[in-house]
Amino acid sequence: MAESTTTQQSFAGWDKPDLDLSNADWQPGTQGAGDVQIAFVEGFIAMRNAGKPGSPSLIFSPAEWRAFVVNARDGEFDLT
């Protein structure tokens, strides 16, 4: 199955490049389990839904990724 590329709309304040994710090395987000995959591409971190690889990917700068990971570890996104 061919990997999808990302197409991003132009948003005010959007400072991310249009990344070609067709050759991205997608890795499971957590020890092989879960529905999230990440890839490191051109100095950015892309995250996608593994169950819907053709859907748009979220693109993070390294600083945004670090903030996301730190806050996730602290339980900021827990819904329970």
C-alpha positions as CSV (number, residue, x, y, z in Angstrom):
1,M,0.0,0.0,0.0
2,A,1.4,3.4,-1.0
3,E,1.8,6.0,1.8
4,S,-0.2,9.2,1.5
5,T,1.2,12.6,1.2
6,T,0.0,15.5,3.3
7,T,-1.9,18.4,1.8
8,Q,-2.2,21.3,4.2
9,Q,-4.6,24.2,3.8
10,S,-3.2,27.7,4.3
11,F,-4.1,28.9,7.8
12,A,-3.3,32.3,9.4
13,G,-0.2,31.8,11.5
14,W,0.6,28.4,10.0
15,D,4.4,28.0,10.0
16,K,4.8,24.4,9.0
17,P,6.0,23.4,5.5
18,D,4.1,21.0,3.2
19,L,5.9,17.8,3.9
20,D,6.1,14.9,1.5
21,L,5.2,11.9,3.7
22,S,5.2,9.4,0.9
23,N,8.5,7.8,2.0
24,A,8.1,8.5,5.8
25,D,9.2,5.7,8.1
26,W,6.1,5.5,10.3
27,Q,6.6,4.0,13.7
28,P,4.1,2.9,16.3
29,G,3.5,5.6,18.9
30,T,3.7,3.3,21.9
31,Q,5.6,0.0,22.0
32,G,3.7,-1.5,19.0
33,A,0.2,-0.9,20.4
34,G,-2.3,1.8,19.7
35,D,-3.7,3.7,16.7
36,V,-1.1,6.4,16.5
37,Q,2.0,6.4,14.3
38,I,4.8,9.0,14.2
39,A,7.5,9.8,11.6
40,F,10.5,12.2,11.8
41,V,10.6,14.1,8.5
42,E,12.8,17.1,7.6
43,G,13.2,18.2,11.2
44,F,9.5,17.9,12.0
45,I,7.4,15.2,13.7
46,A,4.3,13.9,11.8
47,M,1.6,12.0,13.7
48,R,-1.2,10.1,12.1
49,N,-4.1,7.7,12.8
50,A,-2.7,4.2,11.9
51,G,-6.3,3.0,11.2
52,K,-6.7,5.8,8.6
53,P,-3.3,6.4,7.1
54,G,-4.8,8.4,4.2
55,S,-6.2,11.0,6.6
56,P,-4.3,14.2,7.3
57,S,-1.3,14.1,9.6
58,L,-0.6,16.5,12.4
59,I,2.7,18.2,12.1
60,F,4.7,19.3,15.1
61,S,7.9,21.4,15.4
62,P,10.4,19.8,17.9
63,A,9.4,22.3,20.6
64,E,5.7,21.6,20.1
65,W,6.4,17.8,20.2
66,R,8.3,18.1,23.4
67,A,5.5,20.1,25.0
68,F,2.9,17.6,23.8
69,V,4.9,14.6,25.2
70,V,5.7,16.3,28.5
71,N,2.0,17.2,29.0
72,A,0.8,13.8,28.0
73,R,3.2,12.2,30.5
74,D,1.8,14.5,33.2
75,G,-1.8,13.4,32.4
76,E,-3.0,16.6,30.9
77,F,-4.9,14.8,28.2
78,D,-6.4,12.0,30.4
79,L,-10.2,11.9,30.0
80,T,-10.9,9.8,33.1
